[in-house]
Amino acid sequence: MDADPRVDALMHLQTRQYAKARELLQGALAQNPTDGDALILLAQTEASVGNLAEAERYARMATGDAGTATRAAAFAALSRVIGLDGTRAAEARDAATAAVQLEPEEWSHRAKLAAALTDLRDFPAAEAQAMAAIQLAPADPGERAQALVALSRVYLADPAQRQRGYRVMRDAAALDPTDPSLQQQVLTAQFTAGHRAEAIATALSSLRVMPTAVVPPLLARLSVYLLLRRVLGWLLLVAFVVPLLFFGIIGNLGGDSAALEQNPAVIVRAGAFVGLIGFALVLTGVLRPLADRSVSRAVWRFARRSALAWFDGILIALAVLSYLTGLAVPLLFVPAVPLPFLLMLVAWIVHGWGGLAFRVPSAATLLAQQNR
């Protein structure tokens, strides 16, 4: 008995051998052009390499299959393909709804409907479908993990629920810790929920398992950028408040015999001391996750490759040096207190310009690059 080419094609699809999968499926369709299962697999293959127009064409052809389960799977595949477009969420919802109506007990159709509703920002309805997917999912850890991923994505898309989404994603990864794709899902959840340093560490561990993956280094670089942006924002605030407080307010107390004129060394030293304390509190607070050595090593690995990170670090070091100089020789270097504000302002502006270099690819492009 000859082997079923669809089974072999599925194996090639799962191992990312897309050219071989396409060749087998096209051969199967040459024998039976209306084979719904082959059309669905071919749609998935084309979507995996970013050919969304072809993927949609094959998925729509499969929706005419006579079998209910195959038609439902075709509508589910169509929903996924259309959802990758990013501008056709309503069409994706309609396709996923058709899949659920045809096969209401299949958890994966509910998960795709939840994704489409999430894109439409209908979070209550999306949550309900994701919860139904979890209830219908079988006991297999891999499938239950994917059902939890569907719920996590709903929460992550809602700014008010992102921390909850991150926790659900961690629960999903715990069900199947050997699945590298789940680790990338955790990475995305960490990034979305604002856990930048942890996201960089997860990106590094993902790259050790999948060295050619595109998403981890992209999100790691973005995480480094946003982590430094948060640091610079708080340091800029400290550097602005300190000279305003000591030179603009305290230094002018006393009327004609202002404190700055009477005791300039005391004012400069006090300002420099408070500035150093403020910088220390900001760096300790924002960079607290770096206390974990695995996290700090991962952050260093990605940060050291960024010219912007080096530039920011140098200006921060110069600001600290300015405060230290103010403490040591206040009368010789009176600008020690206001100078850090100028340095942090320059760092903030340049950092903002540097952010223009980041270009996040579309969902289809990311998927195609990730699966190569």
PyMOL commands that set and color helices and strands:
alter all, ss='L'
color gray80, all
select helices_A, chain A and resi 5-14+18-31+36-48+52-62+68-85+89-102+107-119+123-136+141-157+159-175+180-193+196-209+215-252+259-262+264-286+288-291+293-303+307-328+334-336+339-355+363-370
alter helices_A, ss='H'
color red, helices_A
deselect
rebuild
show_as cartoon
